[in-house]
Amino acid sequence: MPKSKSHKGLLKRIKITKSGKIRFRSPHSRHLKSNKTGTQIRSYRRPRYARAGDMVRFGTLLFRPLRSQEQSIADAQRREMATSES
């Protein structure tokens, strides 16, 4: 049985947080900025997190369980509801 190897090209472009979310840089933010507006350039600085639709594909490429930003927010809301009820 061959080893399961994670996709090295993907690993170079992302950072997996401790909670399992995927953080990445926005595309089109490296060079050729003179024809872009200031609002566009500032929006590229924001941290981006992978959405739920991409997590299945990323999980198969990396051979590990991952969480989307929506899942993390939903879990945090569930924890808050549980602590407020008790």
N, CA, C and O atoms as CSV, one atom per row, in Angstrom:
chain,resi,resn,atom,element,x,y,z
A,1,MET,N,N,0.848,-1.182,0.000
A,1,MET,CA,C,0.000,0.000,0.000
A,1,MET,C,C,0.895,1.248,0.000
A,1,MET,O,O,1.747,1.383,0.878
A,2,PRO,N,N,0.720,2.166,-0.968
A,2,PRO,CA,C,1.562,3.360,-0.987
A,2,PRO,C,C,1.188,4.328,0.132
A,2,PRO,O,O,0.070,4.315,0.647
A,3,LYS,N,N,2.148,5.156,0.485
A,3,LYS,CA,C,1.914,6.154,1.525
A,3,LYS,C,C,0.991,7.252,1.008
A,3,LYS,O,O,0.967,7.551,-0.186
A,4,SER,N,N,0.240,7.839,1.918
A,4,SER,CA,C,-0.593,8.988,1.579
A,4,SER,C,C,0.234,10.242,1.790
A,4,SER,O,O,0.594,10.564,2.923
A,5,LYS,N,N,0.537,10.949,0.722
A,5,LYS,CA,C,1.365,12.141,0.815
A,5,LYS,C,C,0.498,13.376,0.603
A,5,LYS,O,O,-0.343,13.416,-0.295
A,6,SER,N,N,0.716,14.378,1.442
A,6,SER,CA,C,-0.046,15.614,1.294
A,6,SER,C,C,0.485,16.398,0.103
A,6,SER,O,O,1.647,16.256,-0.278
A,7,HIS,N,N,-0.368,17.218,-0.476
A,7,HIS,CA,C,-0.063,17.973,-1.689
A,7,HIS,C,C,0.868,19.130,-1.333
A,7,HIS,O,O,0.449,20.079,-0.670
A,8,LYS,N,N,2.127,19.060,-1.769
A,8,LYS,CA,C,3.134,20.035,-1.374
A,8,LYS,C,C,2.863,21.419,-1.960
A,8,LYS,O,O,3.172,22.425,-1.321
A,9,GLY,N,N,2.296,21.487,-3.159
A,9,GLY,CA,C,1.979,22.789,-3.737
A,9,GLY,C,C,0.934,23.520,-2.930
A,9,GLY,O,O,1.003,24.740,-2.787
A,10,LEU,N,N,-0.042,22.787,-2.395
A,10,LEU,CA,C,-1.065,23.401,-1.553
A,10,LEU,C,C,-0.481,23.813,-0.209
A,10,LEU,O,O,-0.817,24.878,0.310
A,11,LEU,N,N,0.384,22.986,0.357
A,11,LEU,CA,C,0.966,23.306,1.663
A,11,LEU,C,C,1.828,24.560,1.619
A,11,LEU,O,O,1.965,25.244,2.633
A,12,LYS,N,N,2.412,24.876,0.466
A,12,LYS,CA,C,3.231,26.075,0.337
A,12,LYS,C,C,2.387,27.339,0.288
A,12,LYS,O,O,2.903,28.430,0.535
A,13,ARG,N,N,1.111,27.219,-0.024
A,13,ARG,CA,C,0.258,28.383,-0.218
A,13,ARG,C,C,-0.717,28.639,0.928
A,13,ARG,O,O,-1.386,29.672,0.949
A,14,ILE,N,N,-0.805,27.715,1.876
A,14,ILE,CA,C,-1.776,27.850,2.961
A,14,ILE,C,C,-1.084,27.717,4.307
A,14,ILE,O,O,0.067,27.289,4.397
A,15,LYS,N,N,-1.813,28.093,5.352
A,15,LYS,CA,C,-1.388,27.860,6.724
A,15,LYS,C,C,-2.573,27.235,7.426
A,15,LYS,O,O,-3.673,27.787,7.403
A,16,ILE,N,N,-2.360,26.090,8.048
A,16,ILE,CA,C,-3.426,25.419,8.784
A,16,ILE,C,C,-3.329,25.864,10.238
A,16,ILE,O,O,-2.301,25.669,10.885
A,17,THR,N,N,-4.397,26.459,10.745
A,17,THR,CA,C,-4.394,26.972,12.108
A,17,THR,C,C,-4.542,25.819,13.095
A,17,THR,O,O,-4.802,24.681,12.704
A,18,LYS,N,N,-4.377,26.123,14.359
A,18,LYS,CA,C,-4.469,25.096,15.394
A,18,LYS,C,C,-5.857,24.487,15.464
A,18,LYS,O,O,-6.004,23.307,15.782
A,19,SER,N,N,-6.869,25.277,15.172
A,19,SER,CA,C,-8.241,24.763,15.212
A,19,SER,C,C,-8.609,24.017,13.940
A,19,SER,O,O,-9.707,23.468,13.854
A,20,GLY,N,N,-7.712,23.981,12.936
A,20,GLY,CA,C,-7.967,23.214,11.719
A,20,GLY,C,C,-8.481,24.039,10.566
A,20,GLY,O,O,-8.795,23.489,9.510
A,21,LYS,N,N,-8.579,25.359,10.739
A,21,LYS,CA,C,-9.012,26.211,9.631
A,21,LYS,C,C,-7.847,26.442,8.678
A,21,LYS,O,O,-6.684,26.305,9.061
A,22,ILE,N,N,-8.165,26.792,7.438
A,22,ILE,CA,C,-7.134,27.062,6.439
A,22,ILE,C,C,-7.099,28.555,6.168
A,22,ILE,O,O,-8.103,29.151,5.778
A,23,ARG,N,N,-5.926,29.160,6.379
A,23,ARG,CA,C,-5.718,30.574,6.117
A,23,ARG,C,C,-4.823,30.698,4.892
A,23,ARG,O,O,-3.873,29.931,4.734
A,24,PHE,N,N,-5.125,31.671,4.017
A,24,PHE,CA,C,-4.327,31.851,2.816
A,24,PHE,C,C,-4.307,33.320,2.438
A,24,PHE,O,O,-5.108,34.111,2.938
A,25,ARG,N,N,-3.393,33.680,1.558
A,25,ARG,CA,C,-3.287,35.051,1.055
A,25,ARG,C,C,-4.227,35.229,-0.122
A,25,ARG,O,O,-4.497,34.287,-0.867
A,26,SER,N,N,-4.713,36.423,-0.276
A,26,SER,CA,C,-5.622,36.715,-1.369
A,26,SER,C,C,-4.878,36.716,-2.699
A,26,SER,O,O,-3.751,37.209,-2.759
A,27,PRO,N,N,-5.469,36.183,-3.768
A,27,PRO,CA,C,-4.807,36.255,-5.070
A,27,PRO,C,C,-4.809,37.691,-5.611
A,27,PRO,O,O,-5.587,38.528,-5.155
A,28,HIS,N,N,-3.948,37.964,-6.570
A,28,HIS,CA,C,-3.808,39.268,-7.234
A,28,HIS,C,C,-3.266,40.344,-6.296
A,28,HIS,O,O,-3.477,41.531,-6.549
A,29,SER,N,N,-2.570,39.962,-5.215
A,29,SER,CA,C,-2.129,40.960,-4.248
A,29,SER,C,C,-0.625,41.171,-4.242
A,29,SER,O,O,-0.123,41.894,-3.381
A,30,ARG,N,N,0.113,40.571,-5.165
A,30,ARG,CA,C,1.572,40.614,-5.093
A,30,ARG,C,C,2.165,41.784,-5.872
A,30,ARG,O,O,2.953,42.550,-5.318
A,31,HIS,N,N,1.807,41.934,-7.132
A,31,HIS,CA,C,2.402,42.986,-7.950
A,31,HIS,C,C,1.352,43.513,-8.923
A,31,HIS,O,O,0.204,43.069,-8.899
A,32,LEU,N,N,1.740,44.459,-9.781
A,32,LEU,CA,C,0.827,45.129,-10.716
A,32,LEU,C,C,-0.322,45.810,-9.977
A,32,LEU,O,O,-1.491,45.627,-10.315
A,33,LYS,N,N,0.032,46.596,-8.964
A,33,LYS,CA,C,-0.993,47.240,-8.143
A,33,LYS,C,C,-1.323,48.653,-8.596
A,33,LYS,O,O,-2.254,49.263,-8.069
A,34,SER,N,N,-0.580,49.190,-9.565
A,34,SER,CA,C,-0.786,50.588,-9.925
A,34,SER,C,C,-2.135,50.829,-10.590
A,34,SER,O,O,-2.660,51.940,-10.527
A,35,ASN,N,N,-2.704,49.815,-11.224
A,35,ASN,CA,C,-3.999,50.005,-11.870
A,35,ASN,C,C,-5.152,49.568,-10.980
A,35,ASN,O,O,-6.292,49.520,-11.441
A,36,LYS,N,N,-4.889,49.250,-9.727
A,36,LYS,CA,C,-5.936,48.854,-8.792
A,36,LYS,C,C,-6.246,50.025,-7.855
A,36,LYS,O,O,-5.390,50.871,-7.595
A,37,THR,N,N,-7.463,50.058,-7.362
A,37,THR,CA,C,-7.852,51.124,-6.444
A,37,THR,C,C,-7.274,50.841,-5.061
A,37,THR,O,O,-6.884,49.713,-4.759
A,38,GLY,N,N,-7.223,51.870,-4.230
A,38,GLY,CA,C,-6.732,51.703,-2.868
A,38,GLY,C,C,-7.600,50.768,-2.058
A,38,GLY,O,O,-7.098,50.023,-1.217
A,39,THR,N,N,-8.909,50.800,-2.305
A,39,THR,CA,C,-9.820,49.901,-1.598
A,39,THR,C,C,-9.509,48.449,-1.922
A,39,THR,O,O,-9.521,47.590,-1.041
A,40,GLN,N,N,-9.232,48.180,-3.194
A,40,GLN,CA,C,-8.877,46.821,-3.589
A,40,GLN,C,C,-7.595,46.364,-2.902
A,40,GLN,O,O,-7.524,45.256,-2.371
A,41,ILE,N,N,-6.591,47.224,-2.919
A,41,ILE,CA,C,-5.296,46.862,-2.348
A,41,ILE,C,C,-5.429,46.613,-0.851
A,41,ILE,O,O,-4.841,45.664,-0.332
A,42,ARG,N,N,-6.195,47.454,-0.142
A,42,ARG,CA,C,-6.389,47.252,1.294
A,42,ARG,C,C,-7.155,45.968,1.571
A,42,ARG,O,O,-6.898,45.304,2.576
A,43,SER,N,N,-8.095,45.606,0.697
A,43,SER,CA,C,-8.865,44.384,0.929
A,43,SER,C,C,-8.010,43.134,0.770
A,43,SER,O,O,-8.332,42.087,1.332
A,44,TYR,N,N,-6.925,43.235,0.010
A,44,TYR,CA,C,-6.037,42.089,-0.145
A,44,TYR,C,C,-5.286,41.773,1.136
A,44,TYR,O,O,-4.816,40.649,1.308
A,45,ARG,N,N,-5.160,42.743,2.044
A,45,ARG,CA,C,-4.409,42.532,3.286
A,45,ARG,C,C,-5.186,41.719,4.311
A,45,ARG,O,O,-4.599,41.167,5.242
A,46,ARG,N,N,-6.498,41.645,4.145
A,46,ARG,CA,C,-7.308,40.914,5.121
A,46,ARG,C,C,-6.923,39.440,5.130
A,46,ARG,O,O,-6.617,38.890,4.072
A,47,PRO,N,N,-6.927,38.781,6.286
A,47,PRO,CA,C,-6.695,37.335,6.294
A,47,PRO,C,C,-7.897,36.614,5.682
A,47,PRO,O,O,-9.043,36.922,6.008
A,48,ARG,N,N,-7.636,35.678,4.819
A,48,ARG,CA,C,-8.691,34.922,4.161
A,48,ARG,C,C,-8.712,33.515,4.720
A,48,ARG,O,O,-7.662,32.932,4.991
A,49,TYR,N,N,-9.911,32.965,4.894
A,49,TYR,CA,C,-10.073,31.605,5.378
A,49,TYR,C,C,-10.882,30.822,4.357
A,49,TYR,O,O,-11.784,31.363,3.717
A,50,ALA,N,N,-10.553,29.555,4.211
A,50,ALA,CA,C,-11.232,28.702,3.243
A,50,ALA,C,C,-12.687,28.502,3.660
A,50,ALA,O,O,-12.991,28.374,4.846
A,51,ARG,N,N,-13.577,28.475,2.678
A,51,ARG,CA,C,-15.002,28.316,2.925
A,51,ARG,C,C,-15.362,26.835,2.950
A,51,ARG,O,O,-14.537,25.980,2.628
A,52,ALA,N,N,-16.589,26.542,3.332
A,52,ALA,CA,C,-17.018,25.160,3.514
A,52,ALA,C,C,-16.974,24.368,2.211
A,52,ALA,O,O,-16.681,23.172,2.232
A,53,GLY,N,N,-17.259,25.013,1.074
A,53,GLY,CA,C,-17.262,24.294,-0.190
A,53,GLY,C,C,-15.888,23.822,-0.621
A,53,GLY,O,O,-15.777,22.846,-1.363
A,54,ASP,N,N,-14.826,24.503,-0.165
A,54,ASP,CA,C,-13.470,24.117,-0.532
A,54,ASP,C,C,-12.857,23.111,0.424
A,54,ASP,O,O,-11.869,22.463,0.078
A,55,MET,N,N,-13.411,22.963,1.610
A,55,MET,CA,C,-12.774,22.150,2.630
A,55,MET,C,C,-12.725,20.669,2.269
A,55,MET,O,O,-11.779,19.976,2.644
A,56,VAL,N,N,-13.726,20.174,1.549
A,56,VAL,CA,C,-13.724,18.764,1.159
A,56,VAL,C,C,-12.558,18.488,0.220
A,56,VAL,O,O,-11.848,17.493,0.370
A,57,ARG,N,N,-12.369,19.375,-0.748
A,57,ARG,CA,C,-11.270,19.186,-1.699
A,57,ARG,C,C,-9.917,19.323,-1.003
A,57,ARG,O,O,-8.997,18.554,-1.284
A,58,PHE,N,N,-9.788,20.291,-0.102
A,58,PHE,CA,C,-8.526,20.456,0.625
A,58,PHE,C,C,-8.256,19.263,1.529
A,58,PHE,O,O,-7.113,18.827,1.666
A,59,GLY,N,N,-9.289,18.745,2.135
A,59,GLY,CA,C,-9.115,17.583,3.007
A,59,GLY,C,C,-8.620,16.365,2.255
A,59,GLY,O,O,-7.802,15.605,2.775
A,60,THR,N,N,-9.110,16.166,1.024
A,60,THR,CA,C,-8.635,15.023,0.243
A,60,THR,C,C,-7.200,15.237,-0.230
A,60,THR,O,O,-6.440,14.274,-0.329
A,61,LEU,N,N,-6.813,16.479,-0.523
A,61,LEU,CA,C,-5.441,16.737,-0.948
A,61,LEU,C,C,-4.445,16.613,0.199
A,61,LEU,O,O,-3.290,16.248,-0.022
A,62,LEU,N,N,-4.880,16.911,1.423
A,62,LEU,CA,C,-3.968,16.923,2.559
A,62,LEU,C,C,-4.076,15.684,3.436
A,62,LEU,O,O,-3.244,15.489,4.322
A,63,PHE,N,N,-5.084,14.841,3.212
A,63,PHE,CA,C,-5.276,13.607,3.981
A,63,PHE,C,C,-5.393,13.875,5.471
A,63,PHE,O,O,-4.763,13.196,6.281
A,64,ARG,N,N,-6.203,14.870,5.834
A,64,ARG,CA,C,-6.443,15.160,7.244
A,64,ARG,C,C,-7.770,15.888,7.389
A,64,ARG,O,O,-8.214,16.534,6.440
A,65,PRO,N,N,-8.416,15.805,8.544
A,65,PRO,CA,C,-9.677,16.515,8.751
A,65,PRO,C,C,-9.434,18.006,8.915
A,65,PRO,O,O,-8.469,18.423,9.555
A,66,LEU,N,N,-10.321,18.806,8.327
A,66,LEU,CA,C,-10.200,20.258,8.369
A,66,LEU,C,C,-11.540,20.865,8.742
A,66,LEU,O,O,-12.576,20.204,8.679
A,67,ARG,N,N,-11.506,22.149,9.135
A,67,ARG,CA,C,-12.726,22.854,9.515
A,67,ARG,C,C,-12.816,24.150,8.735
A,67,ARG,O,O,-11.805,24.808,8.490
A,68,SER,N,N,-14.023,24.516,8.348
A,68,SER,CA,C,-14.215,25.781,7.660
A,68,SER,C,C,-14.492,26.875,8.685
A,68,SER,O,O,-14.732,26.591,9.859
A,69,GLN,N,N,-14.456,28.118,8.239
A,69,GLN,CA,C,-14.728,29.233,9.133
A,69,GLN,C,C,-16.175,29.182,9.614
A,69,GLN,O,O,-16.462,29.523,10.762
A,70,GLU,N,N,-17.090,28.756,8.738
A,70,GLU,CA,C,-18.495,28.667,9.136
A,70,GLU,C,C,-18.690,27.624,10.237
A,70,GLU,O,O,-19.467,27.843,11.166
A,71,GLN,N,N,-17.986,26.488,10.138
A,71,GLN,CA,C,-18.096,25.460,11.163
A,71,GLN,C,C,-17.579,25.970,12.499
A,71,GLN,O,O,-18.179,25.696,13.538
A,72,SER,N,N,-16.482,26.704,12.486
A,72,SER,CA,C,-15.910,27.223,13.722
A,72,SER,C,C,-16.845,28.237,14.373
A,72,SER,O,O,-17.002,28.239,15.594
A,73,ILE,N,N,-17.462,29.090,13.577
A,73,ILE,CA,C,-18.402,30.083,14.111
A,73,ILE,C,C,-19.623,29.388,14.702
A,73,ILE,O,O,-20.095,29.762,15.776
A,74,ALA,N,N,-20.135,28.376,14.001
A,74,ALA,CA,C,-21.307,27.650,14.486
A,74,ALA,C,C,-20.995,26.932,15.799
A,74,ALA,O,O,-21.828,26.918,16.705
A,75,ASP,N,N,-19.812,26.339,15.912
A,75,ASP,CA,C,-19.435,25.665,17.151
A,75,ASP,C,C,-19.294,26.653,18.298
A,75,ASP,O,O,-19.684,26.350,19.426
A,76,ALA,N,N,-18.744,27.825,18.027
A,76,ALA,CA,C,-18.600,28.837,19.067
A,76,ALA,C,C,-19.971,29.308,19.555
A,76,ALA,O,O,-20.166,29.533,20.749
A,77,GLN,N,N,-20.917,29.455,18.626
A,77,GLN,CA,C,-22.265,29.857,19.016
A,77,GLN,C,C,-22.935,28.768,19.835
A,77,GLN,O,O,-23.651,29.069,20.789
A,78,ARG,N,N,-22.716,27.500,19.478
A,78,ARG,CA,C,-23.281,26.399,20.257
A,78,ARG,C,C,-22.710,26.378,21.668
A,78,ARG,O,O,-23.435,26.138,22.634
A,79,ARG,N,N,-21.390,26.635,21.788
A,79,ARG,CA,C,-20.771,26.655,23.115
A,79,ARG,C,C,-21.335,27.794,23.957
A,79,ARG,O,O,-21.569,27.622,25.153
A,80,GLU,N,N,-21.556,28.966,23.340
A,80,GLU,CA,C,-22.126,30.088,24.073
A,80,GLU,C,C,-23.547,29.787,24.543
A,80,GLU,O,O,-23.926,30.141,25.660
A,81,MET,N,N,-24.330,29.132,23.686
A,81,MET,CA,C,-25.700,28.774,24.065
A,81,MET,C,C,-25.690,27.768,25.213
A,81,MET,O,O,-26.526,27.853,26.112
A,82,ALA,N,N,-24.763,26.823,25.194
A,82,ALA,CA,C,-24.695,25.813,26.251
A,82,ALA,C,C,-24.288,26.448,27.578
A,82,ALA,O,O,-24.815,26.075,28.626
A,83,THR,N,N,-23.364,27.395,27.547
A,83,THR,CA,C,-22.938,28.025,28.800
A,83,THR,C,C,-24.002,28.980,29.329
A,83,THR,O,O,-24.121,29.148,30.543
A,84,SER,N,N,-24.776,29.605,28.451
A,84,SER,CA,C,-25.809,30.527,28.914
A,84,SER,C,C,-27.010,29.778,29.469
A,84,SER,O,O,-27.718,30.302,30.329
A,85,GLU,N,N,-27.254,28.555,28.992
A,85,GLU,CA,C,-28.388,27.775,29.490
A,85,GLU,C,C,-28.096,27.195,30.878
A,85,GLU,O,O,-29.007,27.042,31.690
A,86,SER,N,N,-26.833,26.874,31.147
A,86,SER,CA,C,-26.525,26.249,32.455
A,86,SER,C,C,-26.144,27.250,33.494
A,86,SER,O,O,-25.859,26.880,34.633
